[in-house]
Amino acid sequence: MDRSADEVLAGLDLTGRTALVTGGCSGLGRETTAAARLWTLSAELTGHDGFADRPTRAR
């Protein structure tokens, strides 16, 4: 099943919510964090590489 983040999040009221995204330094975790921020959802990300998440934070 291929669904975009927009399709998954459509219809949900995420105002004031926070998502904890594991593996946020790359791949799906990074994309999930970016999508969450587009939907005004606060997203905190974690990852094992302390430097790989810097480009994500700059988005």
N, CA, C and O atoms as a CHARMM CRD file, in Angstrom:
* protein
*
  236
    1    1 MET  N      0.85100  -1.16700   0.00000 PROA 1      0.00000
    2    1 MET  CA     0.00000   0.00000   0.00000 PROA 1      0.00000
    3    1 MET  C      0.90000   1.23400   0.00000 PROA 1      0.00000
    4    1 MET  O      1.67900   1.44300   0.93000 PROA 1      0.00000
    5    2 ASP  N      0.78800   2.04400  -1.04100 PROA 2      0.00000
    6    2 ASP  CA     1.54300   3.28600  -1.12100 PROA 2      0.00000
    7    2 ASP  C      0.62200   4.45300  -0.81000 PROA 2      0.00000
    8    2 ASP  O     -0.32500   4.73000  -1.54600 PROA 2      0.00000
    9    3 ARG  N      0.91700   5.13600   0.30000 PROA 3      0.00000
   10    3 ARG  CA     0.14300   6.32300   0.65400 PROA 3      0.00000
   11    3 ARG  C      1.11200   7.43000   1.01200 PROA 3      0.00000
   12    3 ARG  O      2.16100   7.18200   1.60700 PROA 3      0.00000
   13    4 SER  N      0.76200   8.64200   0.65200 PROA 4      0.00000
   14    4 SER  CA     1.60500   9.77800   0.99000 PROA 4      0.00000
   15    4 SER  C      1.30000  10.23200   2.41300 PROA 4      0.00000
   16    4 SER  O      0.28000   9.86300   2.99600 PROA 4      0.00000
   17    5 ALA  N      2.19700  11.03500   2.95400 PROA 5      0.00000
   18    5 ALA  CA     1.97800  11.58500   4.29200 PROA 5      0.00000
   19    5 ALA  C      0.69800  12.40800   4.32500 PROA 5      0.00000
   20    5 ALA  O     -0.02100  12.39900   5.32400 PROA 5      0.00000
   21    6 ASP  N      0.40900  13.12000   3.23700 PROA 6      0.00000
   22    6 ASP  CA    -0.82100  13.90800   3.17500 PROA 6      0.00000
   23    6 ASP  C     -2.05100  13.02300   3.32300 PROA 6      0.00000
   24    6 ASP  O     -3.00000  13.38800   4.01700 PROA 6      0.00000
   25    7 GLU  N     -2.04100  11.87300   2.68100 PROA 7      0.00000
   26    7 GLU  CA    -3.17900  10.95800   2.77400 PROA 7      0.00000
   27    7 GLU  C     -3.31500  10.37100   4.17100 PROA 7      0.00000
   28    7 GLU  O     -4.42800  10.19100   4.66500 PROA 7      0.00000
   29    8 VAL  N     -2.19900  10.07600   4.80200 PROA 8      0.00000
   30    8 VAL  CA    -2.22800   9.50600   6.14800 PROA 8      0.00000
   31    8 VAL  C     -2.71800  10.53000   7.16200 PROA 8      0.00000
   32    8 VAL  O     -3.47300  10.18700   8.07200 PROA 8      0.00000
   33    9 LEU  N     -2.29500  11.78900   7.01400 PROA 9      0.00000
   34    9 LEU  CA    -2.61600  12.82700   7.99500 PROA 9      0.00000
   35    9 LEU  C     -3.92100  13.56500   7.70900 PROA 9      0.00000
   36    9 LEU  O     -4.41300  14.29400   8.57000 PROA 9      0.00000
   37   10 ALA  N     -4.48400  13.38900   6.52700 PROA 10     0.00000
   38   10 ALA  CA    -5.70000  14.10600   6.14200 PROA 10     0.00000
   39   10 ALA  C     -6.82300  13.83400   7.13500 PROA 10     0.00000
   40   10 ALA  O     -7.06600  12.69200   7.52400 PROA 10     0.00000
   41   11 GLY  N     -7.49700  14.89600   7.53300 PROA 11     0.00000
   42   11 GLY  CA    -8.63800  14.76300   8.42700 PROA 11     0.00000
   43   11 GLY  C     -8.30200  14.68300   9.90200 PROA 11     0.00000
   44   11 GLY  O     -9.20400  14.66300  10.73900 PROA 11     0.00000
   45   12 LEU  N     -7.03100  14.63600  10.23300 PROA 12     0.00000
   46   12 LEU  CA    -6.63600  14.58400  11.64100 PROA 12     0.00000
   47   12 LEU  C     -6.36100  15.99000  12.15400 PROA 12     0.00000
   48   12 LEU  O     -5.69400  16.77500  11.48000 PROA 12     0.00000
   49   13 ASP  N     -6.85900  16.31200  13.31900 PROA 13     0.00000
   50   13 ASP  CA    -6.54800  17.59200  13.94900 PROA 13     0.00000
   51   13 ASP  C     -5.33000  17.38000  14.84500 PROA 13     0.00000
   52   13 ASP  O     -5.43800  16.80700  15.92900 PROA 13     0.00000
   53   14 LEU  N     -4.18900  17.84200  14.38900 PROA 14     0.00000
   54   14 LEU  CA    -2.93300  17.62900  15.11000 PROA 14     0.00000
   55   14 LEU  C     -2.46300  18.88300  15.83400 PROA 14     0.00000
   56   14 LEU  O     -1.32000  18.94800  16.28600 PROA 14     0.00000
   57   15 THR  N     -3.32400  19.86500  15.94600 PROA 15     0.00000
   58   15 THR  CA    -2.98100  21.11200  16.60700 PROA 15     0.00000
   59   15 THR  C     -2.52700  20.86400  18.03500 PROA 15     0.00000
   60   15 THR  O     -3.22600  20.21400  18.81300 PROA 15     0.00000
   61   16 GLY  N     -1.35900  21.38100  18.37800 PROA 16     0.00000
   62   16 GLY  CA    -0.83900  21.25600  19.73100 PROA 16     0.00000
   63   16 GLY  C     -0.23600  19.90200  20.05600 PROA 16     0.00000
   64   16 GLY  O      0.16000  19.66300  21.19600 PROA 16     0.00000
   65   17 ARG  N     -0.16000  19.02000  19.08700 PROA 17     0.00000
   66   17 ARG  CA     0.38900  17.68000  19.30600 PROA 17     0.00000
   67   17 ARG  C      1.87800  17.66100  19.00400 PROA 17     0.00000
   68   17 ARG  O      2.38900  18.50600  18.27000 PROA 17     0.00000
   69   18 THR  N      2.55700  16.69200  19.57500 PROA 18     0.00000
   70   18 THR  CA     3.98300  16.49200  19.32800 PROA 18     0.00000
   71   18 THR  C      4.21100  15.05100  18.90400 PROA 18     0.00000
   72   18 THR  O      3.66700  14.12400  19.50400 PROA 18     0.00000
   73   19 ALA  N      5.01600  14.87000  17.86800 PROA 19     0.00000
   74   19 ALA  CA     5.37600  13.52600  17.40700 PROA 19     0.00000
   75   19 ALA  C      6.82900  13.26300  17.76700 PROA 19     0.00000
   76   19 ALA  O      7.68000  14.13500  17.59300 PROA 19     0.00000
   77   20 LEU  N      7.11700  12.07600  18.26400 PROA 20     0.00000
   78   20 LEU  CA     8.48900  11.64100  18.48900 PROA 20     0.00000
   79   20 LEU  C      8.83400  10.71200  17.33500 PROA 20     0.00000
   80   20 LEU  O      8.27500   9.62200  17.21300 PROA 20     0.00000
   81   21 VAL  N      9.75600  11.15100  16.49200 PROA 21     0.00000
   82   21 VAL  CA    10.12900  10.38500  15.30500 PROA 21     0.00000
   83   21 VAL  C     11.47400   9.72400  15.56000 PROA 21     0.00000
   84   21 VAL  O     12.48700  10.40300  15.73000 PROA 21     0.00000
   85   22 THR  N     11.47800   8.40300  15.58700 PROA 22     0.00000
   86   22 THR  CA    12.73800   7.68200  15.75000 PROA 22     0.00000
   87   22 THR  C     13.36200   7.47200  14.37700 PROA 22     0.00000
   88   22 THR  O     12.65500   7.35700  13.37500 PROA 22     0.00000
   89   23 GLY  N     14.67800   7.42400  14.33800 PROA 23     0.00000
   90   23 GLY  CA    15.35900   7.28000  13.05300 PROA 23     0.00000
   91   23 GLY  C     15.22300   8.52100  12.20200 PROA 23     0.00000
   92   23 GLY  O     15.18100   8.44300  10.97500 PROA 23     0.00000
   93   24 GLY  N     15.15500   9.68200  12.86500 PROA 24     0.00000
   94   24 GLY  CA    14.89900  10.93000  12.16200 PROA 24     0.00000
   95   24 GLY  C     16.07000  11.52000  11.41500 PROA 24     0.00000
   96   24 GLY  O     15.94400  12.58900  10.81800 PROA 24     0.00000
   97   25 CYS  N     17.19900  10.85500  11.43200 PROA 25     0.00000
   98   25 CYS  CA    18.39200  11.39800  10.77900 PROA 25     0.00000
   99   25 CYS  C     18.40200  11.17300   9.27600 PROA 25     0.00000
  100   25 CYS  O     19.12200  11.86400   8.55500 PROA 25     0.00000
  101   26 SER  N     17.62000  10.22400   8.79300 PROA 26     0.00000
  102   26 SER  CA    17.64800   9.94900   7.35600 PROA 26     0.00000
  103   26 SER  C     16.40100   9.17400   6.94900 PROA 26     0.00000
  104   26 SER  O     15.59700   8.77000   7.79000 PROA 26     0.00000
  105   27 GLY  N     16.26200   8.98400   5.67900 PROA 27     0.00000
  106   27 GLY  CA    15.21100   8.13300   5.12700 PROA 27     0.00000
  107   27 GLY  C     13.80200   8.49600   5.55300 PROA 27     0.00000
  108   27 GLY  O     13.41400   9.66400   5.54300 PROA 27     0.00000
  109   28 LEU  N     13.03900   7.46900   5.93000 PROA 28     0.00000
  110   28 LEU  CA    11.63800   7.66900   6.30300 PROA 28     0.00000
  111   28 LEU  C     11.47400   8.56800   7.51500 PROA 28     0.00000
  112   28 LEU  O     10.53200   9.35700   7.57800 PROA 28     0.00000
  113   29 GLY  N     12.37900   8.45700   8.47800 PROA 29     0.00000
  114   29 GLY  CA    12.29900   9.31000   9.65800 PROA 29     0.00000
  115   29 GLY  C     12.42200  10.77900   9.32000 PROA 29     0.00000
  116   29 GLY  O     11.67500  11.60900   9.83800 PROA 29     0.00000
  117   30 ARG  N     13.36700  11.10000   8.44800 PROA 30     0.00000
  118   30 ARG  CA    13.55600  12.49600   8.01900 PROA 30     0.00000
  119   30 ARG  C     12.32700  12.98600   7.26500 PROA 30     0.00000
  120   30 ARG  O     11.86300  14.10100   7.50300 PROA 30     0.00000
  121   31 GLU  N     11.79800  12.17700   6.36700 PROA 31     0.00000
  122   31 GLU  CA    10.62300  12.57700   5.59600 PROA 31     0.00000
  123   31 GLU  C      9.38600  12.70100   6.47700 PROA 31     0.00000
  124   31 GLU  O      8.55800  13.58600   6.25800 PROA 31     0.00000
  125   32 THR  N      9.25200  11.83400   7.46200 PROA 32     0.00000
  126   32 THR  CA     8.13700  11.91600   8.40000 PROA 32     0.00000
  127   32 THR  C      8.20100  13.21500   9.18700 PROA 32     0.00000
  128   32 THR  O      7.18100  13.87300   9.39200 PROA 32     0.00000
  129   33 THR  N      9.39900  13.58400   9.62800 PROA 33     0.00000
  130   33 THR  CA     9.58300  14.83100  10.36600 PROA 33     0.00000
  131   33 THR  C      9.21500  16.02600   9.49900 PROA 33     0.00000
  132   33 THR  O      8.52700  16.93900   9.95700 PROA 33     0.00000
  133   34 ALA  N      9.66600  16.02500   8.25500 PROA 34     0.00000
  134   34 ALA  CA     9.35700  17.12800   7.34200 PROA 34     0.00000
  135   34 ALA  C      7.85300  17.22800   7.10300 PROA 34     0.00000
  136   34 ALA  O      7.30000  18.32800   7.11100 PROA 34     0.00000
  137   35 ALA  N      7.18700  16.09900   6.89100 PROA 35     0.00000
  138   35 ALA  CA     5.73800  16.10100   6.66400 PROA 35     0.00000
  139   35 ALA  C      4.99700  16.59200   7.89700 PROA 35     0.00000
  140   35 ALA  O      4.04300  17.36100   7.78100 PROA 35     0.00000
  141   36 ALA  N      5.42200  16.15900   9.06600 PROA 36     0.00000
  142   36 ALA  CA     4.76500  16.57900  10.30600 PROA 36     0.00000
  143   36 ALA  C      4.85400  18.08500  10.47900 PROA 36     0.00000
  144   36 ALA  O      3.89200  18.72600  10.90200 PROA 36     0.00000
  145   37 ARG  N      5.99000  18.64000  10.15700 PROA 37     0.00000
  146   37 ARG  CA     6.15600  20.09100  10.29900 PROA 37     0.00000
  147   37 ARG  C      5.29200  20.84800   9.30100 PROA 37     0.00000
  148   37 ARG  O      4.79600  21.93100   9.61200 PROA 37     0.00000
  149   38 LEU  N      5.10300  20.29500   8.10600 PROA 38     0.00000
  150   38 LEU  CA     4.21400  20.92700   7.13100 PROA 38     0.00000
  151   38 LEU  C      2.78300  20.96800   7.64400 PROA 38     0.00000
  152   38 LEU  O      2.02300  21.87400   7.30100 PROA 38     0.00000
  153   39 TRP  N      2.41700  20.00000   8.45500 PROA 39     0.00000
  154   39 TRP  CA     1.07400  19.92800   9.02100 PROA 39     0.00000
  155   39 TRP  C      1.01300  20.62900  10.37500 PROA 39     0.00000
  156   39 TRP  O      0.07500  20.40500  11.14000 PROA 39     0.00000
  157   40 THR  N      1.98600  21.46400  10.67900 PROA 40     0.00000
  158   40 THR  CA     2.09200  22.23700  11.92600 PROA 40     0.00000
  159   40 THR  C      2.09700  21.36300  13.17000 PROA 40     0.00000
  160   40 THR  O      1.68000  21.79600  14.24400 PROA 40     0.00000
  161   41 LEU  N      2.56000  20.16000  13.02400 PROA 41     0.00000
  162   41 LEU  CA     2.72400  19.24800  14.15300 PROA 41     0.00000
  163   41 LEU  C      4.14600  19.40100  14.64500 PROA 41     0.00000
  164   41 LEU  O      5.08800  19.31500  13.85700 PROA 41     0.00000
  165   42 SER  N      4.31600  19.62300  15.92500 PROA 42     0.00000
  166   42 SER  CA     5.66200  19.70800  16.47700 PROA 42     0.00000
  167   42 SER  C      6.29800  18.32900  16.39600 PROA 42     0.00000
  168   42 SER  O      5.69900  17.34000  16.81700 PROA 42     0.00000
  169   43 ALA  N      7.50400  18.26200  15.86000 PROA 43     0.00000
  170   43 ALA  CA     8.17000  16.96600  15.69100 PROA 43     0.00000
  171   43 ALA  C      9.53900  16.99100  16.34500 PROA 43     0.00000
  172   43 ALA  O     10.37900  17.83200  16.02500 PROA 43     0.00000
  173   44 GLU  N      9.75200  16.07000  17.25400 PROA 44     0.00000
  174   44 GLU  CA    11.06100  15.87500  17.87300 PROA 44     0.00000
  175   44 GLU  C     11.65000  14.62200  17.25400 PROA 44     0.00000
  176   44 GLU  O     10.98400  13.58900  17.17600 PROA 44     0.00000
  177   45 LEU  N     12.89500  14.70800  16.81300 PROA 45     0.00000
  178   45 LEU  CA    13.47800  13.54500  16.17100 PROA 45     0.00000
  179   45 LEU  C     14.65400  13.00800  16.96000 PROA 45     0.00000
  180   45 LEU  O     15.34900  13.74700  17.65700 PROA 45     0.00000
  181   46 THR  N     14.86100  11.72000  16.83800 PROA 46     0.00000
  182   46 THR  CA    15.99000  11.05900  17.47400 PROA 46     0.00000
  183   46 THR  C     16.71600  10.23700  16.42200 PROA 46     0.00000
  184   46 THR  O     16.14100   9.85100  15.40500 PROA 46     0.00000
  185   47 GLY  N     17.96900   9.98300  16.68400 PROA 47     0.00000
  186   47 GLY  CA    18.76300   9.15500  15.78500 PROA 47     0.00000
  187   47 GLY  C     20.08000   8.81200  16.44500 PROA 47     0.00000
  188   47 GLY  O     20.48500   9.46800  17.40400 PROA 47     0.00000
  189   48 HSD  N     20.74600   7.79900  15.94400 PROA 48     0.00000
  190   48 HSD  CA    21.99400   7.37300  16.57500 PROA 48     0.00000
  191   48 HSD  C     23.18000   8.20300  16.13300 PROA 48     0.00000
  192   48 HSD  O     24.21400   8.17800  16.80000 PROA 48     0.00000
  193   49 ASP  N     23.07600   8.94200  15.02800 PROA 49     0.00000
  194   49 ASP  CA    24.17400   9.76400  14.53300 PROA 49     0.00000
  195   49 ASP  C     23.89500  11.20900  14.92700 PROA 49     0.00000
  196   49 ASP  O     23.00500  11.84200  14.36000 PROA 49     0.00000
  197   50 GLY  N     24.62900  11.72400  15.86700 PROA 50     0.00000
  198   50 GLY  CA    24.37700  13.06200  16.39600 PROA 50     0.00000
  199   50 GLY  C     24.54100  14.18600  15.40200 PROA 50     0.00000
  200   50 GLY  O     24.06400  15.29200  15.65600 PROA 50     0.00000
  201   51 PHE  N     25.19700  13.95100  14.27600 PROA 51     0.00000
  202   51 PHE  CA    25.42400  15.01800  13.31100 PROA 51     0.00000
  203   51 PHE  C     24.53600  14.91400  12.07700 PROA 51     0.00000
  204   51 PHE  O     24.34500  15.90700  11.37500 PROA 51     0.00000
  205   52 ALA  N     24.00100  13.75700  11.80600 PROA 52     0.00000
  206   52 ALA  CA    23.23000  13.55900  10.58000 PROA 52     0.00000
  207   52 ALA  C     21.91900  14.32700  10.58000 PROA 52     0.00000
  208   52 ALA  O     21.36600  14.57800   9.51000 PROA 52     0.00000
  209   53 ASP  N     21.39900  14.71000  11.74800 PROA 53     0.00000
  210   53 ASP  CA    20.10800  15.39500  11.78900 PROA 53     0.00000
  211   53 ASP  C     20.21900  16.89200  11.56200 PROA 53     0.00000
  212   53 ASP  O     19.19100  17.56400  11.48300 PROA 53     0.00000
  213   54 ARG  N     21.39800  17.43100  11.45500 PROA 54     0.00000
  214   54 ARG  CA    21.53400  18.87900  11.26900 PROA 54     0.00000
  215   54 ARG  C     20.83500  19.40300  10.02300 PROA 54     0.00000
  216   54 ARG  O     20.16500  20.43100  10.11200 PROA 54     0.00000
  217   55 PRO  N     20.95400  18.74800   8.85100 PROA 55     0.00000
  218   55 PRO  CA    20.21000  19.25200   7.69200 PROA 55     0.00000
  219   55 PRO  C     18.70100  19.21800   7.90100 PROA 55     0.00000
  220   55 PRO  O     17.99200  20.08100   7.38300 PROA 55     0.00000
  221   56 THR  N     18.19900  18.24800   8.64100 PROA 56     0.00000
  222   56 THR  CA    16.76600  18.16000   8.91600 PROA 56     0.00000
  223   56 THR  C     16.31300  19.34700   9.74300 PROA 56     0.00000
  224   56 THR  O     15.25900  19.92300   9.47300 PROA 56     0.00000
  225   57 ARG  N     17.08100  19.71700  10.73100 PROA 57     0.00000
  226   57 ARG  CA    16.72000  20.85200  11.57700 PROA 57     0.00000
  227   57 ARG  C     16.71900  22.15500  10.80000 PROA 57     0.00000
  228   57 ARG  O     15.99300  23.08800  11.14700 PROA 57     0.00000
  229   58 ALA  N     17.52600  22.22600   9.75300 PROA 58     0.00000
  230   58 ALA  CA    17.62100  23.45300   8.97400 PROA 58     0.00000
  231   58 ALA  C     16.45100  23.62000   8.01600 PROA 58     0.00000
  232   58 ALA  O     16.24800  24.71200   7.48600 PROA 58     0.00000
  233   59 ARG  N     15.68300  22.57200   7.78200 PROA 59     0.00000
  234   59 ARG  CA    14.56100  22.65200   6.83500 PROA 59     0.00000
  235   59 ARG  C     13.49300  23.58000   7.31100 PROA 59     0.00000
  236   59 ARG  O     12.48300  23.75900   6.63100 PROA 59     0.00000
